[in-house]
């Protein structure tokens, strides 16, 4: 006879894994709602005469993408580890494969978002003021 806290095979831990799956799906929905809200603000900024911080919205969108990739690939990885520790090997394998499948395109998205968050440093240019050099005539005005 099985108790409510055990799986069909008689192993405990099924409800814990189920709660983790619900938590993961809820996290995905929360991140999707966050991205949707940022997209709506960007859309409204395009059709509004009011000044808006478009760069700030882009940074928020890139942060949301990075967190979305972390939730999408990290959730199944955590579930796989917990399922393996509870000796639910088939469940662990399924969620490990899901984590890998979601992580591969997620790395491309995360790399693009990270590059947008950290722009390349400006190339060194000429100084903004006149610099006198020793050993010759100077090209500075008034010098």
trRosetta pair geometry for C-beta under 8 A, 3 or more apart (Angstrom, degrees):
i j d omega theta_ij theta_ji phi_ij phi_ji
2 6 4.8 -130 -163 76 97 119
2 7 7.8 -94 -154 83 139 26
2 8 7.2 -64 -75 -128 170 31
2 10 5.8 -128 -101 -99 99 64
3 6 5.2 86 55 2 76 105
4 15 7.9 41 145 -49 78 137
5 12 5.6 7 133 -132 93 96
5 15 6.2 -71 -137 10 60 131
6 10 5.5 -5 164 -155 137 33
6 11 6.2 146 -160 72 89 21
6 12 5.1 -61 -101 -82 72 57
6 14 6.8 69 165 12 26 115
7 10 6.9 -40 69 26 71 18
7 11 4.9 -7 34 60 113 78
7 12 7.4 -179 -6 -100 80 10
7 13 6.9 -29 -31 63 111 71
7 14 3.7 134 -82 -49 89 129
7 88 7.2 116 -34 -101 161 116
8 14 7.8 93 -5 -79 64 158
11 14 7.3 113 88 -37 81 93
11 86 7.0 117 152 154 115 91
11 87 6.1 -128 -153 86 140 104
11 88 6.5 167 107 -76 143 82
12 86 7.0 -115 97 -159 67 108
13 16 5.2 -56 -158 39 59 116
13 17 6.0 55 148 -19 84 102
13 82 7.8 179 -168 151 116 89
13 83 7.4 136 144 -125 128 52
13 86 3.3 130 -145 -166 167 143
13 87 7.6 139 22 45 154 71
13 88 6.0 -144 100 -29 129 120
14 17 5.9 -59 -149 39 32 107
14 18 6.2 33 154 -20 66 109
14 88 7.4 130 -83 -88 65 144
15 18 5.4 -54 -144 39 34 116
15 19 6.3 36 156 -21 67 102
16 19 5.8 -52 -149 34 30 109
16 20 6.5 30 151 -17 63 105
16 82 6.7 -129 130 161 114 129
16 86 6.9 169 66 -73 129 154
17 20 5.6 -53 -149 37 34 113
17 21 6.4 38 151 -22 65 102
17 79 6.3 90 -149 -160 82 94
17 82 6.4 173 -94 107 78 113
17 83 5.3 62 -108 -87 130 93
17 86 6.9 -126 -47 46 112 153
17 88 6.4 -53 -50 51 156 163
17 91 6.1 10 -167 158 160 152
18 21 5.6 -51 -149 33 33 112
18 22 6.5 31 153 -16 64 103
19 22 5.7 -53 -148 38 34 111
19 23 6.2 37 152 -20 66 106
20 23 5.5 -52 -145 37 33 114
20 24 6.3 37 153 -22 65 104
20 75 7.8 161 164 -170 88 84
20 78 6.9 -144 -168 111 129 102
20 79 4.9 159 125 -102 129 91
20 82 6.1 152 -47 56 167 155
21 24 5.6 -52 -148 34 31 113
21 25 6.4 29 154 -16 65 105
21 79 6.3 71 -73 -120 70 146
22 25 5.8 -53 -145 39 32 108
22 26 6.2 35 154 -19 64 107
23 26 5.6 -54 -147 38 30 114
23 27 6.4 34 152 -21 63 104
23 75 7.8 -169 101 -140 82 113
24 27 5.6 -54 -151 34 31 112
24 28 6.6 32 151 -19 64 103
24 71 7.3 156 -154 177 70 85
24 75 3.5 116 -132 -175 114 136
24 76 7.0 95 -154 -54 158 56
24 78 7.9 178 -81 60 116 111
24 79 6.5 -47 -39 -43 146 128
25 28 5.6 -50 -150 35 35 113
25 29 6.4 34 152 -17 65 104
26 29 5.7 -54 -147 38 33 111
26 30 6.3 35 153 -21 66 105
27 30 5.6 -51 -145 35 32 113
27 31 6.4 29 157 -15 65 104
27 71 4.6 -152 138 -156 119 130
27 75 6.3 178 62 -80 137 134
28 31 6.0 -56 -148 38 30 107
28 32 6.2 31 153 -20 65 108
28 68 7.7 76 -134 -147 63 80
28 71 6.0 178 -78 129 60 122
28 72 6.3 83 -106 -89 104 74
28 75 7.4 -74 -47 -2 99 161
29 32 5.5 -53 -145 38 32 113
29 33 6.3 34 155 -21 65 104
30 33 5.7 -53 -148 35 30 110
30 34 6.4 33 151 -21 63 105
31 34 5.4 -51 -149 35 34 116
31 35 6.4 34 153 -17 66 103
31 64 6.4 148 -164 -170 84 85
31 67 5.9 -162 -119 110 120 100
31 68 4.3 151 160 -96 141 82
31 71 5.5 -174 -27 39 147 151
31 72 8.0 -106 67 -43 155 88
32 35 5.8 -53 -147 38 32 109
32 36 6.2 35 152 -21 64 107
32 68 7.6 97 -64 -120 56 121
33 36 5.5 -52 -146 37 32 115
33 37 6.4 36 153 -21 64 104
34 37 5.8 -54 -151 34 29 112
34 38 6.6 28 152 -16 63 104
34 64 5.1 -166 118 -128 113 123
34 67 8.0 -11 80 78 153 133
35 38 5.7 -53 -149 37 33 110
35 39 6.3 36 152 -20 65 107
35 61 6.9 79 -135 -137 77 75
35 64 4.8 161 -80 143 79 140
35 65 7.3 85 -103 -68 121 65
35 68 6.7 16 -48 -61 131 143
36 39 5.6 -55 -149 37 31 114
36 40 6.4 33 153 -21 64 103
37 40 5.7 -51 -148 33 32 111
37 41 6.6 32 153 -17 64 102
38 41 5.7 -53 -151 35 35 111
38 42 6.4 33 151 -17 66 104
38 57 6.0 149 -166 -164 91 85
38 60 5.2 -167 -118 112 130 114
38 61 4.9 170 140 -80 146 81
38 64 6.0 -150 -2 -6 150 155
39 42 5.6 -53 -147 37 33 110
39 43 6.2 35 153 -20 66 105
39 61 7.5 92 -64 -107 66 118
40 43 5.6 -51 -145 37 33 113
40 44 6.3 33 154 -18 65 105
41 44 5.7 -54 -145 39 31 110
41 45 6.3 36 152 -25 64 105
41 52 7.6 175 167 -167 92 143
41 57 5.7 -156 106 -120 115 126
42 45 5.5 -51 -147 32 32 114
42 46 6.8 37 153 -24 62 100
42 54 7.3 82 -127 -136 83 79
42 57 5.1 154 -78 152 89 145
42 61 7.4 13 -44 -55 139 136
43 46 5.9 -51 -157 26 34 113
43 47 7.0 0 157 7 64 108
44 47 6.4 -75 -150 51 34 91
44 48 5.6 33 156 -31 72 123
44 52 7.9 127 100 -70 86 161
45 48 5.7 -61 -129 35 28 113
45 52 4.0 -105 -124 59 113 156
45 54 6.0 160 145 -88 152 87
45 57 6.8 -136 -9 -15 155 162
48 52 6.7 75 74 -27 129 124
52 57 7.2 20 148 -25 114 129
53 56 3.6 24 128 17 121 122
53 57 6.5 146 100 -18 72 82
54 57 5.6 -52 -151 36 36 112
54 58 6.5 39 150 -21 66 103
55 58 5.5 -51 -149 35 35 113
55 59 6.5 37 152 -19 65 102
56 59 5.7 -50 -148 35 34 111
56 60 6.4 35 152 -18 64 104
57 60 5.6 -51 -148 37 34 113
57 61 6.3 36 152 -20 65 104
58 61 5.6 -53 -147 36 32 112
58 62 6.4 31 154 -17 65 104
58 116 6.9 -115 159 163 109 126
59 62 5.8 -55 -148 38 32 110
59 63 6.3 33 153 -18 65 105
59 117 6.5 93 -134 -116 78 82
60 63 5.7 -54 -147 38 32 111
60 64 6.2 34 153 -21 65 106
61 64 5.6 -52 -147 36 31 113
61 65 6.5 34 153 -21 64 103
62 65 5.6 -49 -147 33 34 112
62 66 6.5 34 154 -18 64 103
62 113 4.2 156 -154 -163 83 91
62 114 7.7 157 178 -62 116 26
62 116 5.0 -150 -99 86 143 120
62 117 5.0 -178 128 -59 146 97
63 66 5.8 -55 -150 36 33 110
63 67 6.3 27 155 -13 67 107
63 113 7.9 176 -48 172 21 124
63 117 7.4 99 -63 -95 70 132
64 67 5.8 -57 -145 42 31 107
64 68 6.0 37 153 -25 65 108
65 68 5.4 -53 -143 36 30 116
65 69 6.5 31 157 -19 64 101
65 109 5.8 -131 177 158 115 107
65 110 7.1 -176 132 -94 95 51
65 113 4.3 -167 86 -85 128 150
66 69 5.9 -52 -150 33 30 109
66 70 6.5 30 151 -18 62 107
66 110 5.6 88 -117 -131 70 85
66 113 5.2 -155 -54 109 86 141
66 114 6.8 94 -92 -65 122 80
66 117 7.8 -9 -37 -27 139 147
67 70 5.5 -54 -148 38 35 115
67 71 6.2 31 154 -17 68 105
68 71 5.9 -55 -143 39 30 106
68 72 5.9 27 159 -19 66 111
69 72 5.8 -54 -137 39 28 110
69 73 6.1 -1 171 7 65 111
69 103 7.9 89 -178 -126 93 54
69 106 3.9 139 -148 -167 101 105
69 107 7.6 138 -171 -63 139 31
69 109 5.7 179 -76 84 127 114
69 110 4.6 -117 70 -64 170 107
69 113 7.9 -169 -7 26 132 142
70 73 6.9 -70 -138 50 19 88
70 74 5.0 3 174 -6 61 132
71 74 6.2 -53 -108 49 17 102
71 75 5.6 29 178 -33 58 112
72 75 6.8 -50 -145 21 10 110
72 102 4.9 -144 143 173 98 133
72 106 5.9 -173 81 -93 121 136
73 76 6.8 -63 -160 40 34 100
73 77 6.5 32 150 -19 66 114
73 99 5.4 89 -167 -160 68 71
73 102 4.5 -168 -88 104 75 103
73 103 3.9 97 -139 -79 141 79
73 106 4.9 -133 -34 42 130 166
74 77 5.4 -61 -149 39 37 115
74 78 6.2 36 157 -20 72 104
74 99 7.6 73 -90 -138 12 110
75 78 6.0 -57 -150 34 28 107
75 79 6.3 24 155 -15 64 109
75 99 7.8 -166 71 -99 53 94
76 79 5.4 -54 -142 41 36 113
76 80 6.1 43 156 -26 68 103
76 95 4.3 -165 -168 -172 86 84
76 96 7.3 -178 145 -74 101 20
76 98 4.3 -130 -148 95 159 108
76 99 3.9 -159 94 -65 109 84
76 102 6.6 122 22 26 136 135
77 80 5.6 -51 -148 32 30 114
77 81 6.7 29 153 -18 62 103
77 95 7.4 -173 -71 143 19 98
77 96 7.1 68 -115 -114 57 59
77 99 4.1 108 -61 -134 76 153
77 103 8.0 56 -52 -56 121 128
78 81 5.8 -54 -151 35 33 110
78 82 6.4 28 153 -14 66 107
79 82 5.8 -56 -145 41 32 108
79 83 6.0 31 156 -19 67 109
79 91 7.9 -95 150 152 97 100
79 95 4.5 -116 95 -163 107 159
80 83 5.8 -55 -142 39 27 110
80 84 6.2 29 157 -20 63 107
80 91 7.9 -170 -117 126 54 69
80 92 4.7 92 -162 -157 69 67
80 93 7.6 116 -139 -49 107 12
80 94 8.0 -165 -100 69 94 52
80 95 3.9 -160 -68 94 85 105
80 96 4.1 111 -140 -60 153 76
80 99 6.2 -86 -10 -11 137 135
81 84 5.8 -55 -148 36 28 111
81 85 6.4 27 154 -18 63 106
81 92 7.5 101 -62 -136 14 107
82 85 5.7 -56 -149 37 32 111
82 86 6.3 21 154 -10 65 110
83 86 5.8 -63 -147 45 31 105
83 88 4.2 -79 -171 74 87 109
83 89 7.8 165 137 -77 96 14
83 91 4.2 -126 -164 103 144 108
83 92 4.0 -170 96 -69 107 77
83 95 6.3 124 16 25 143 135
84 87 7.5 35 -178 -81 34 25
84 88 7.3 -92 -70 60 26 64
84 89 6.6 59 -118 -107 68 55
84 92 3.9 87 -62 -118 81 155
88 91 4.0 -6 139 35 113 123
88 92 6.0 136 93 -26 72 89
89 92 5.5 -56 -147 36 31 114
89 93 6.4 32 155 -21 66 103
90 93 5.7 -51 -148 33 33 111
90 94 6.5 34 153 -20 65 104
91 94 5.8 -53 -149 34 32 112
91 95 6.4 19 158 -8 66 108
92 95 6.2 -63 -146 44 28 101
92 96 6.0 31 156 -22 66 110
93 96 5.7 -56 -143 37 29 113
93 97 6.4 29 158 -17 64 105
94 97 6.1 -57 -153 36 27 108
94 98 6.4 27 150 -18 63 109
95 98 5.2 -49 -143 39 38 116
95 99 6.3 45 154 -25 66 100
96 99 5.6 -48 -148 32 32 113
96 100 6.6 29 153 -16 63 103
97 100 5.8 -55 -150 37 33 109
97 101 6.2 31 153 -18 67 108
98 101 5.7 -55 -143 39 31 111
98 102 6.2 21 160 -11 65 110
99 102 6.1 -62 -145 43 27 104
99 103 5.9 28 156 -26 65 113
100 103 5.6 -56 -139 34 29 112
100 104 6.7 37 162 -32 63 97
101 104 6.5 -45 -154 16 27 110
102 105 7.3 -67 -162 47 36 88
102 106 5.7 39 150 -27 68 127
103 106 5.0 -68 -139 47 31 120
103 107 6.1 43 163 -33 70 97
104 107 6.3 -49 -157 19 24 108
104 108 7.7 18 147 -10 54 100
105 108 5.5 -50 -159 33 48 114
105 109 6.4 45 147 -16 73 104
106 109 5.6 -56 -147 41 37 110
106 110 5.9 36 155 -20 70 109
107 110 5.6 -53 -139 40 30 111
107 111 6.2 34 158 -22 64 105
108 111 5.9 -53 -147 33 27 110
108 112 6.6 25 154 -15 61 107
109 112 5.9 -58 -152 38 30 110
109 113 6.3 25 154 -15 66 109
110 113 5.7 -56 -143 41 32 109
110 114 6.0 33 157 -21 66 108
111 114 5.7 -54 -143 37 29 111
111 115 6.4 31 156 -20 63 104
112 115 5.9 -52 -148 34 30 111
112 116 6.6 28 153 -17 62 106
113 116 5.7 -56 -152 36 33 112
113 117 6.5 31 151 -19 66 106
114 117 5.6 -55 -148 36 34 111
114 118 6.3 -9 165 18 69 105
115 118 6.7 -76 -137 59 26 78
115 119 7.9 66 167 -98 61 41
116 119 7.6 3 -160 -70 30 75
122 125 7.5 -47 146 -12 107 104
127 130 8.0 -180 91 -65 113 7
127 131 5.6 74 46 -29 148 121
130 139 7.6 -147 -149 93 110 74
130 140 3.8 113 161 -121 140 103
130 141 7.0 -148 -64 22 161 72
130 143 7.4 -150 139 -37 142 137
131 140 7.7 -171 53 -72 17 121
132 138 4.9 -23 -132 -122 93 127
132 140 5.5 -61 -77 -8 85 138
132 143 6.1 -179 -95 -153 118 150
133 136 6.4 3 98 48 104 100
133 138 7.1 162 40 -108 66 74
138 143 4.2 -73 103 116 140 135
139 143 7.8 26 70 52 18 133
140 143 3.8 66 77 -17 99 142
